Amino acid sequence: MKLLTIKLLIVAVLMFAATSAFADYSYNFAVDTSSVAGQQGYVDLMFNPGNNSLGSATAAITNFNTDAALGTAVLTGGATGVLPGTVSIHNNTLTASTPYNDDFQQVTFGNNMNFSLNLSGAAGNSFLLYFYDGAIQNNLLTNDSVNGIATQIDMNQSGAVVTNNSNQITVTPIPAAAYLFGSGIMGLVGIRRKIKN
């Protein structure tokens, strides 16, 4: 019986380690674009590997809805799909010919923009959200005067870190991974009790 308890503990530790090194993080984005409504501009959805990238990862943008008018999109690197449908951005190794993995979407801004983001895969990768004016000279909807990043999410070995530089953007975590981990632990406890009885 003691051996079974040790085995279950080892499985739980391995599950926890896996959720840190290779995990899913999901967020809902709500963007108030009313301050730039009617202006032409661009939304840049970017997903790039950092210097300490531990392997393959993907950013998936789903449930995209807006009252903005969408124009042409330029997909670079590991980006596939078309908004308002699903866009997947893989963290391809960046080269001189494809310096970014992103969906650069032309828009005429409306009052709001909403989407869901799921980050999956290895740690060491970053999702970046930018807004630009029509001339691509000025960043919009950001307090970051140096880099112009509206929101950045870094996947690291201990989790995901959200840096939101915009008063117009609300980022809400979707705790699906936590629920799955919790249900896995509860399942292990249930198996242990069943065997014990």
C-alpha positions as CSV (number, residue, x, y, z in Angstrom):
1,M,0.0,0.0,0.0
2,K,2.9,2.4,0.8
3,L,4.4,1.7,-2.6
4,L,1.1,2.8,-4.3
5,T,1.1,6.0,-2.3
6,I,4.7,6.8,-3.4
7,K,3.8,6.0,-7.0
8,L,0.8,8.4,-6.9
9,L,2.9,11.1,-5.4
10,I,5.5,10.7,-8.1
11,V,2.8,10.9,-10.8
12,A,1.4,14.1,-9.2
13,V,4.9,15.7,-9.1
14,L,5.5,14.8,-12.8
15,M,2.1,16.3,-13.7
16,F,2.9,19.5,-11.9
17,A,6.4,19.7,-13.6
18,A,4.8,19.1,-17.0
19,T,2.3,21.9,-16.4
20,S,5.2,24.3,-15.8
21,A,7.6,23.4,-18.6
22,F,4.9,22.6,-21.2
23,A,1.6,24.2,-20.4
24,D,-1.5,25.9,-21.7
25,Y,-2.4,29.5,-20.7
26,S,-5.7,31.0,-21.9
27,Y,-6.9,34.7,-21.7
28,N,-9.8,36.8,-22.8
29,F,-9.0,40.2,-24.2
30,A,-11.5,43.1,-24.1
31,V,-10.2,46.2,-25.9
32,D,-11.9,49.6,-25.8
33,T,-11.0,51.2,-29.1
34,S,-13.6,54.0,-28.8
35,S,-10.8,56.6,-28.5
36,V,-9.6,55.8,-32.0
37,A,-12.9,54.9,-33.6
38,G,-13.1,55.8,-37.3
39,Q,-9.3,55.9,-37.7
40,Q,-7.5,53.6,-40.0
41,G,-4.7,51.6,-38.4
42,Y,-3.3,48.2,-37.7
43,V,-3.4,45.5,-35.0
44,D,-0.3,43.4,-34.7
45,L,-0.6,40.0,-33.0
46,M,3.0,38.6,-32.6
47,F,4.4,35.4,-31.0
48,N,8.2,35.1,-30.9
49,P,10.8,32.8,-29.2
50,G,13.0,34.4,-26.6
51,N,16.7,33.7,-26.1
52,N,15.8,30.9,-23.6
53,S,13.1,29.3,-25.7
54,L,12.7,25.6,-24.8
55,G,11.0,24.5,-28.0
56,S,7.9,24.5,-30.0
57,A,4.9,26.6,-28.9
58,T,1.8,28.2,-30.5
59,A,-0.4,31.2,-29.9
60,A,-4.0,30.6,-31.1
61,I,-6.4,33.6,-31.4
62,T,-10.1,32.6,-31.4
63,N,-13.5,34.1,-30.8
64,F,-12.4,37.3,-32.4
65,N,-15.2,39.9,-32.7
66,T,-15.2,43.6,-33.3
67,D,-17.3,46.4,-34.8
68,A,-14.1,47.5,-36.7
69,A,-13.9,47.1,-40.4
70,L,-11.1,44.5,-41.2
71,G,-8.8,45.1,-44.2
72,T,-5.9,43.1,-45.5
73,A,-3.7,41.0,-43.3
74,V,-0.1,40.3,-43.7
75,L,1.0,37.0,-42.2
76,T,4.7,36.4,-41.6
77,G,6.8,33.6,-40.2
78,G,4.7,30.9,-38.5
79,A,1.3,32.7,-38.7
80,T,-1.6,31.0,-40.5
81,G,-5.4,31.8,-40.6
82,V,-7.6,34.8,-41.2
83,L,-9.5,37.0,-38.7
84,P,-12.2,36.9,-37.6
85,G,-11.6,33.1,-37.8
86,T,-8.8,31.3,-35.9
87,V,-5.3,32.5,-36.3
88,S,-2.4,30.3,-35.2
89,I,1.1,31.7,-34.7
90,H,3.9,29.2,-34.3
91,N,7.2,30.2,-32.8
92,N,9.3,29.4,-35.9
93,T,13.0,30.1,-35.7
94,L,13.3,33.7,-36.8
95,T,15.5,34.5,-39.8
96,A,16.5,37.6,-41.7
97,S,13.8,36.9,-44.3
98,T,11.1,36.3,-41.6
99,P,12.1,38.5,-38.6
100,Y,8.7,38.1,-37.0
101,N,5.9,35.6,-36.5
102,D,2.8,37.7,-36.7
103,D,-0.6,38.6,-38.1
104,F,-0.4,42.3,-39.1
105,Q,-4.1,43.2,-39.6
106,Q,-5.3,46.4,-41.2
107,V,-8.4,47.9,-39.6
108,T,-10.7,50.9,-39.5
109,F,-11.2,51.0,-35.7
110,G,-14.6,50.8,-34.2
111,N,-15.6,51.0,-30.5
112,N,-14.5,47.5,-29.3
113,M,-12.4,44.4,-30.1
114,N,-12.6,41.1,-28.2
115,F,-10.7,37.8,-28.6
116,S,-9.5,34.8,-26.8
117,L,-5.8,33.8,-26.7
118,N,-4.5,30.3,-26.0
119,L,-0.7,29.8,-25.5
120,S,0.5,26.3,-25.6
121,G,3.8,24.5,-25.7
122,A,7.3,25.1,-24.3
123,A,8.4,27.9,-22.1
124,G,10.6,30.8,-23.2
125,N,8.2,32.4,-25.8
126,S,6.3,35.7,-25.8
127,F,3.0,37.0,-27.1
128,L,2.9,40.7,-28.0
129,L,0.0,42.9,-28.9
130,Y,0.5,46.3,-30.7
131,F,-1.8,48.9,-32.2
132,Y,-0.6,51.3,-34.8
133,D,-2.0,54.4,-36.7
134,G,-2.6,54.2,-40.4
135,A,0.9,55.5,-41.3
136,I,2.5,52.8,-38.9
137,Q,4.4,55.6,-37.3
138,N,2.7,55.9,-33.9
139,N,1.6,53.3,-31.4
140,L,-1.9,53.5,-30.1
141,L,-3.7,52.3,-26.9
142,T,-0.5,52.0,-24.9
143,N,1.3,53.6,-22.0
144,D,4.6,52.1,-23.2
145,S,6.4,55.1,-24.8
146,V,9.6,53.2,-25.4
147,N,8.6,50.0,-27.2
148,G,4.9,50.7,-27.9
149,I,3.7,47.3,-26.6
150,A,0.1,47.3,-25.5
151,T,0.2,43.9,-23.8
152,Q,2.9,41.3,-23.5
153,I,2.6,37.7,-22.1
154,D,5.8,35.8,-21.4
155,M,5.7,32.0,-21.0
156,N,8.4,30.9,-18.6
157,Q,9.1,27.8,-16.6
158,S,7.2,29.0,-13.6
159,G,4.1,30.1,-15.5
160,A,3.0,33.0,-17.6
161,V,3.6,36.7,-16.8
162,V,1.2,39.3,-18.2
163,T,2.4,42.9,-18.6
164,N,-0.5,45.1,-19.6
165,N,0.6,48.6,-20.7
166,S,-2.9,49.9,-21.7
167,N,-5.8,51.4,-19.8
168,Q,-8.0,50.4,-22.7
169,I,-7.3,46.6,-22.5
170,T,-8.6,44.2,-20.0
171,V,-6.9,40.8,-19.9
172,T,-8.8,38.0,-18.0
173,P,-7.1,34.6,-17.4
174,I,-9.2,31.5,-18.2
175,P,-8.2,28.9,-15.6
176,A,-8.8,25.8,-17.7
177,A,-5.3,24.4,-17.1
178,A,-5.7,24.8,-13.3
179,Y,-9.0,23.0,-13.4
180,L,-7.5,20.1,-15.4
181,F,-4.6,19.8,-13.0
182,G,-7.0,19.9,-10.0
183,S,-9.2,17.3,-11.6
184,G,-6.2,15.1,-12.3
185,I,-5.1,15.2,-8.6
186,M,-8.7,14.5,-7.5
187,G,-8.8,11.5,-9.8
188,L,-5.5,10.2,-8.3
189,V,-7.0,10.5,-4.8
190,G,-10.1,8.7,-5.9
191,I,-8.1,5.8,-7.4
192,R,-6.1,5.6,-4.1
193,R,-9.2,5.5,-2.0
194,K,-10.8,2.8,-4.3
195,I,-7.7,0.6,-4.0
196,K,-7.5,1.1,-0.3
197,N,-11.2,0.0,0.1
